């Protein structure tokens, strides 16, 4: 599907050996991206990787919505399924703020490459399921989870400096 704004590129998309494009692509006309300050690319493991092989996650700008003629924006490479990012559910494989870089690339080539999407390449017998999105807001982080869900209480003023 072609999205007219920043959004979800993949939702629980199962990937196996070979090259696969994200389920969705984003089209970004010049009037829509000119003021980007933040554009977070987030790729998250939904189902732990299995098999063996390398995993490449390539955010591209493309001349067409089928992501055939591309310019690479940023690439994340995992040498094996054992990488903690692929071996842990809900772990970010990538969480990058690409706002300014994406604007510059779209300014340079946006009329020729108006589509943005992900190209996944898995070698050998590798397999994984991922979510991926480009968002204008910072993604969920382990720190956020720790400070909002942690069973450890926040010390009171009276216990400050108690060494606990």
TORPA-383140 format. One record per residue (C-alpha): z, y, x; chain; residue number from 1. Coordinates in pm, whole numbers. Each point is the difference from the previous one (the first is absolute). Layout:
BEGIN
<torke up="Z" north="Y" east="X" mol="A" seq="NUM"/>
...
This chain:
BEGIN
<torke up="0" north="0" east="0" mol="A" seq="1"/>
<torke up="-66" north="355" east="116" mol="A" seq="2"/>
<torke up="306" north="226" east="-20" mol="A" seq="3"/>
<torke up="-44" north="377" east="-34" mol="A" seq="4"/>
<torke up="336" north="78" east="168" mol="A" seq="5"/>
<torke up="234" north="-147" east="257" mol="A" seq="6"/>
<torke up="139" north="-330" east="-121" mol="A" seq="7"/>
<torke up="22" north="-377" east="34" mol="A" seq="8"/>
<torke up="-267" north="-163" east="211" mol="A" seq="9"/>
<torke up="136" north="-355" east="-42" mol="A" seq="10"/>
<torke up="256" north="-149" east="-237" mol="A" seq="11"/>
<torke up="124" north="-346" east="98" mol="A" seq="12"/>
<torke up="-341" north="-64" east="156" mol="A" seq="13"/>
<torke up="-23" north="-347" east="154" mol="A" seq="14"/>
<torke up="-186" north="-6" east="329" mol="A" seq="15"/>
<torke up="-135" north="-302" east="186" mol="A" seq="16"/>
<torke up="-207" north="-50" east="313" mol="A" seq="17"/>
<torke up="-304" north="225" east="14" mol="A" seq="18"/>
<torke up="-61" north="363" east="-95" mol="A" seq="19"/>
<torke up="108" north="138" east="-338" mol="A" seq="20"/>
<torke up="-12" north="353" east="-141" mol="A" seq="21"/>
<torke up="288" north="156" east="-192" mol="A" seq="22"/>
<torke up="-20" north="-49" east="-376" mol="A" seq="23"/>
<torke up="-25" north="377" east="-51" mol="A" seq="24"/>
<torke up="-156" north="286" east="193" mol="A" seq="25"/>
<torke up="77" north="371" east="-29" mol="A" seq="26"/>
<torke up="-268" north="266" east="-28" mol="A" seq="27"/>
<torke up="109" north="334" east="141" mol="A" seq="28"/>
<torke up="-220" north="301" east="-81" mol="A" seq="29"/>
<torke up="61" north="303" east="224" mol="A" seq="30"/>
<torke up="181" north="202" east="-269" mol="A" seq="31"/>
<torke up="260" north="-279" east="-39" mol="A" seq="32"/>
<torke up="103" north="-55" east="360" mol="A" seq="33"/>
<torke up="-13" north="346" east="153" mol="A" seq="34"/>
<torke up="376" north="60" east="-31" mol="A" seq="35"/>
<torke up="138" north="-342" east="97" mol="A" seq="36"/>
<torke up="314" north="38" east="205" mol="A" seq="37"/>
<torke up="110" north="-359" east="-42" mol="A" seq="38"/>
<torke up="-199" north="-314" east="-72" mol="A" seq="39"/>
<torke up="202" north="-312" east="74" mol="A" seq="40"/>
<torke up="-180" north="-328" east="61" mol="A" seq="41"/>
<torke up="239" north="-281" east="-86" mol="A" seq="42"/>
<torke up="-81" north="-370" east="30" mol="A" seq="43"/>
<torke up="279" north="-238" east="-101" mol="A" seq="44"/>
<torke up="37" north="-378" east="17" mol="A" seq="45"/>
<torke up="34" north="-152" east="-349" mol="A" seq="46"/>
<torke up="-33" north="-368" east="91" mol="A" seq="47"/>
<torke up="84" north="-107" east="355" mol="A" seq="48"/>
<torke up="-293" north="-75" east="226" mol="A" seq="49"/>
<torke up="-89" north="-363" east="59" mol="A" seq="50"/>
<torke up="-232" north="-194" east="224" mol="A" seq="51"/>
<torke up="-92" north="135" east="339" mol="A" seq="52"/>
<torke up="-219" north="277" east="127" mol="A" seq="53"/>
<torke up="-21" north="375" east="35" mol="A" seq="54"/>
<torke up="13" north="260" east="-276" mol="A" seq="55"/>
<torke up="-178" north="337" east="10" mol="A" seq="56"/>
<torke up="51" north="274" east="-258" mol="A" seq="57"/>
<torke up="-263" north="272" east="38" mol="A" seq="58"/>
<torke up="9" north="320" east="-207" mol="A" seq="59"/>
<torke up="-357" north="125" east="-17" mol="A" seq="60"/>
<torke up="-211" north="282" east="-138" mol="A" seq="61"/>
<torke up="-324" north="-137" east="-140" mol="A" seq="62"/>
<torke up="-341" north="117" east="-115" mol="A" seq="63"/>
<torke up="24" north="-226" east="-304" mol="A" seq="64"/>
<torke up="266" north="-145" east="-230" mol="A" seq="65"/>
<torke up="-77" north="-350" east="133" mol="A" seq="66"/>
<torke up="138" north="103" east="344" mol="A" seq="67"/>
<torke up="-308" north="-114" east="192" mol="A" seq="68"/>
<torke up="-81" north="302" east="223" mol="A" seq="69"/>
<torke up="334" north="116" east="137" mol="A" seq="70"/>
<torke up="185" north="226" east="238" mol="A" seq="71"/>
<torke up="343" north="-131" east="98" mol="A" seq="72"/>
<torke up="293" north="235" east="-69" mol="A" seq="73"/>
<torke up="285" north="-219" east="129" mol="A" seq="74"/>
<torke up="47" north="-369" east="73" mol="A" seq="75"/>
<torke up="310" north="-220" east="4" mol="A" seq="76"/>
<torke up="-30" north="-327" east="188" mol="A" seq="77"/>
<torke up="242" north="-292" east="-14" mol="A" seq="78"/>
<torke up="-46" north="-263" east="271" mol="A" seq="79"/>
<torke up="141" north="-279" east="-216" mol="A" seq="80"/>
<torke up="152" north="-96" east="-333" mol="A" seq="81"/>
<torke up="333" north="-21" east="183" mol="A" seq="82"/>
<torke up="11" north="381" east="37" mol="A" seq="83"/>
<torke up="309" north="109" east="-191" mol="A" seq="84"/>
<torke up="-212" north="235" east="-214" mol="A" seq="85"/>
<torke up="-201" north="-295" east="-135" mol="A" seq="86"/>
<torke up="292" north="-243" east="-4" mol="A" seq="87"/>
<torke up="237" north="208" east="-215" mol="A" seq="88"/>
<torke up="-43" north="72" east="-372" mol="A" seq="89"/>
<torke up="2" north="371" east="-90" mol="A" seq="90"/>
<torke up="-41" north="98" east="366" mol="A" seq="91"/>
<torke up="-237" north="285" east="81" mol="A" seq="92"/>
<torke up="-294" north="-116" east="206" mol="A" seq="93"/>
<torke up="-92" north="367" east="32" mol="A" seq="94"/>
<torke up="161" north="321" east="-125" mol="A" seq="95"/>
<torke up="-190" north="292" east="148" mol="A" seq="96"/>
<torke up="-38" north="364" east="-98" mol="A" seq="97"/>
<torke up="-371" north="68" east="40" mol="A" seq="98"/>
<torke up="-27" north="321" east="-202" mol="A" seq="99"/>
<torke up="-122" north="241" east="265" mol="A" seq="100"/>
<torke up="-216" north="-260" east="175" mol="A" seq="101"/>
<torke up="-163" north="-106" east="-326" mol="A" seq="102"/>
<torke up="-73" north="363" east="-92" mol="A" seq="103"/>
<torke up="-161" north="62" east="339" mol="A" seq="104"/>
<torke up="-213" north="-313" east="-27" mol="A" seq="105"/>
<torke up="-104" north="86" east="-355" mol="A" seq="106"/>
<torke up="-82" north="355" east="109" mol="A" seq="107"/>
<torke up="-217" north="-139" east="280" mol="A" seq="108"/>
<torke up="-166" north="-282" east="-191" mol="A" seq="109"/>
<torke up="117" north="13" east="-363" mol="A" seq="110"/>
<torke up="-340" north="72" east="-146" mol="A" seq="111"/>
<torke up="-143" north="-305" east="178" mol="A" seq="112"/>
<torke up="310" north="-223" east="-40" mol="A" seq="113"/>
<torke up="169" north="92" east="-331" mol="A" seq="114"/>
<torke up="167" north="-338" east="-65" mol="A" seq="115"/>
<torke up="327" north="-117" east="154" mol="A" seq="116"/>
<torke up="113" north="-363" east="-5" mol="A" seq="117"/>
<torke up="145" north="-285" east="202" mol="A" seq="118"/>
<torke up="-190" north="-277" east="173" mol="A" seq="119"/>
<torke up="214" north="-304" east="74" mol="A" seq="120"/>
<torke up="-109" north="-248" east="267" mol="A" seq="121"/>
<torke up="192" north="-323" east="50" mol="A" seq="122"/>
<torke up="-99" north="-258" east="259" mol="A" seq="123"/>
<torke up="32" north="-375" east="9" mol="A" seq="124"/>
<torke up="216" north="-137" east="-284" mol="A" seq="125"/>
<torke up="207" north="313" east="-55" mol="A" seq="126"/>
<torke up="109" north="96" east="-353" mol="A" seq="127"/>
<torke up="224" north="273" east="-144" mol="A" seq="128"/>
<torke up="47" north="199" east="-322" mol="A" seq="129"/>
<torke up="41" north="377" east="25" mol="A" seq="130"/>
<torke up="46" north="320" east="-196" mol="A" seq="131"/>
<torke up="-166" north="311" east="140" mol="A" seq="132"/>
<torke up="-18" north="362" east="-109" mol="A" seq="133"/>
<torke up="-65" north="353" east="116" mol="A" seq="134"/>
<torke up="269" north="222" east="-145" mol="A" seq="135"/>
<torke up="91" north="369" east="30" mol="A" seq="136"/>
<torke up="370" north="-92" east="31" mol="A" seq="137"/>
<torke up="196" north="-179" east="269" mol="A" seq="138"/>
<torke up="36" north="-374" east="-64" mol="A" seq="139"/>
<torke up="314" north="-204" east="-58" mol="A" seq="140"/>
<torke up="172" north="-86" east="328" mol="A" seq="141"/>
<torke up="272" north="-236" east="123" mol="A" seq="142"/>
<torke up="219" north="305" east="61" mol="A" seq="143"/>
<torke up="-37" north="108" east="-363" mol="A" seq="144"/>
<torke up="87" north="-352" east="-119" mol="A" seq="145"/>
<torke up="298" north="-18" east="232" mol="A" seq="146"/>
<torke up="147" north="332" east="-113" mol="A" seq="147"/>
<torke up="-62" north="-48" east="-371" mol="A" seq="148"/>
<torke up="60" north="-375" east="-44" mol="A" seq="149"/>
<torke up="245" north="-81" east="279" mol="A" seq="150"/>
<torke up="318" north="-175" east="-117" mol="A" seq="151"/>
<torke up="193" north="191" east="267" mol="A" seq="152"/>
<torke up="170" north="301" east="-153" mol="A" seq="153"/>
<torke up="-35" north="354" east="126" mol="A" seq="154"/>
<torke up="321" north="103" east="182" mol="A" seq="155"/>
<torke up="216" north="257" east="-174" mol="A" seq="156"/>
<torke up="101" north="324" east="171" mol="A" seq="157"/>
<torke up="346" north="-146" east="64" mol="A" seq="158"/>
<torke up="-146" north="-291" east="196" mol="A" seq="159"/>
<torke up="-236" north="209" east="208" mol="A" seq="160"/>
<torke up="69" north="-61" east="367" mol="A" seq="161"/>
<torke up="192" north="-317" east="-74" mol="A" seq="162"/>
<torke up="-234" north="-194" east="225" mol="A" seq="163"/>
<torke up="-128" north="-217" east="-285" mol="A" seq="164"/>
